[in-house]
């Protein structure tokens, strides 16, 4: 149960990122979250929406795994692994903060799934 709860937290984080990137990217809340300017946000709005969609797919996979209960543990682990790897890449290329927002929560959730 704890693994599913932790995976649910990661799914919620990614749903929030989806909203930030697809809906709020060029609005004050989105620009503040990502430290962007109005000019940059306007120029990259379509790219950000694409990123947001991918975050939505990660959340959907986690929700799918959670919905299957214990039988969904391999699915949860796969999608949590995807989140962790994406977070590592993002931390290395875009900003260290991503490590704390994505990678660490995903790693904690993976441990919860493995040992629950």
N, C-alpha and C positions, 0 to 999 in steps of 0.2 A: 504494500500500500504506500509506504514512504517513497519508494521509487517512482510511482505514478504521480504522487503529489509533487515531487521535485521536478519531474518531467513536465508536469502541468505548469509549474512556475516558469520553466524555460520556454514553453509554448506561449505563455502570456507575454513574456519579454519580446518574443519574436512577432507576436501580433501587434504589440505596441510599436515595434520598429517598422512594421508594415505600414501602420497609420502615419508614423512620422515621415517615412520616405514616399509614400504614395499620395497622401492627403495634405500633410502639413509642411512639406519640404520648403516651399517658398513663403511660408507664413512665419510669424515671429517665433512660435514654439519650435518649429522644425529648424529654423536657422540658428536658434540658441542651442538646441540639442547638438547640432553638428558644427557649430562655430563657423557658419558661412555668412556671406554677404548677400544682399538682395540680388546683385548682379550675378554672382556665382550660382545662386539658387535658380535664377531664371534660366541660365545657360545649361544647367545640368538637371532640370526637372524631369525630363524623360528618362535619363539614366538612373536617377534616384528611384523613380517609379518601378523600373525594371528590378533594381536591387530589392525594393520592397516586396515585389511579387515573389522573389526567391525566398525571402524571409517568411512569407506566408506559406510557401510550400514546406518549409522546415516545421513551422507550427502545425500544419495539417498532418504531416507525418507523425509528429509526436501525439497529436490528438487521436489519430488512428490507433497508434500503439496503446495509448491509455485506454481507449474504448474496448480493446481486446482483453484487458486485464492482464493476468500473468502470462497468458499465451502471446501477448504483444510485447513481451520483454525484448526479444531480438529486434523488433522494429524500433522500439524506444532506443535501444543501444545504438542502432545504425544511425538514426536521426540525431541523437545526442552526439555521436562521433562526428557527424557532418558539421554540427554547430561548433564543436570544439576546434575542428580543423579550420573552419572558416574564421573563427575567432583568432586563432593563432596567426593565420595569414593577414587578417585585418590589423592585428596588433603590430605585426612586423612591417606592414606597408602603409597603414593609414593613421594609426594612433594607438598608443599603449592602453588607453581606456577600454578598448574593445576586449582586451584580455579579461578585464574585471566584469564587463557587462555580459559577455558571451561565453568565453572559454571556461572560466572558473565555475559559473553556475552549471554548465553542461557537464563538467568533470564531476562535480558534487552529485549531480543527478545520476550520472553513470554509476558512481559508487553506490548510491541508494538503490538502483535497479539491481546491480550485481549481488548486493548483500542483503536484500530484503527477503 
